[in-house]
Amino acid sequence: MEAITNLAAILGRTPAVVNRNGRQWPALFSSRCSMPPILQYRPVLIDALISNERLSSYQSVFLPADDAGLVGVYLWNAHVCGALYPLMSSVEITLRNAVDQALVAGMGRFWWAGGKLRYRSFAADADAPHRVQAVRENFARATRTYGAEQRRRHAGRGNVAPHHAGVIAKTEFSTWEFVLDDEFMGRGLIWPKYLSAVFRGPWPARQAGVMLAHTRDLVATLREFRNRLFHHEPAWKRYGVLTEQDALLHLREKIGKAESLLALIHPESVRLLRANGLLQGAYRACTSEEIRRFQHQGRIHEVDSLSKLASLVDRSRGRNRTLQAAMPGGRRRRFLILPR
């Protein structure tokens, strides 16, 4: 647990009580609410720079009491997107590398090229089904993107020999959803032959077909959610989200799905995120307390002793919450306590 350092000397110089309206209150138990800064919410921030259209859904779902609260929940959404970015990136990178490494081991590099990637409904006189064609097109696009980037970087011309790792890094997330399609499931195909090499965590079902469908559904859901995050859309938005609690439940559900997929690929992926506080940070961002903090309505705990600080640190860690704190002496002496 890490919180605030070098406070002992400062705390030692602060008064033991807080004086309000002629009455003295023990600082150990004192607190106050945050006040929003004086900003030009209208007509500058809301009407001109953010837009009422963009904020209308926030108003109807989160029901903020004033403009400071409206802008606050909008900024909270950006905070959520930032907290979820490492999680969604980990899902995409971990999945593609797990699939690629398993198939390289069994089929060699460029396993997607030269007719190596066979599919169930193949017929010599028929076009490949949509999902198979999508895999081919995605790898062709990734190869072109890699080549164009190399020419720009090195001021070169002509053809660029494809590099395995470079092409894999340029693939779209949808590639790996399509690779998990039932078309690639059957005797002599990549699934179920390499399924246990890709998903090395505990399976929710023993049957390979059920497992493949389960993971494909997880990937499809997370890919759609990831696209909202990366395109500056409200992360909490979906059909049926009508209240703040609906929005928070939806976000935490998506975090849980990401955690489940990573655990299926390899439990060590989840342990990495937990060891660095990223998973806890994602869950922590998706709370009513964080919304109130961005709306400047959260509680500020006043601290004038190390024992009070230690108590708040323990509370922050135990509840996985960000706590706002302040030492007597004005706004510039405020700080946050975050669990680690």
Beta strands, then each sheet from edge to edge (+ up, - down):
strand 1: 17-20
strand 2: 23-26
strand 3: 31-33
strand 4: 299-302
strand 5: 323-326
strand 6: 334-337
sheet 1: 1+ 2-
sheet 2: 3+ 4- 5- 6+
end
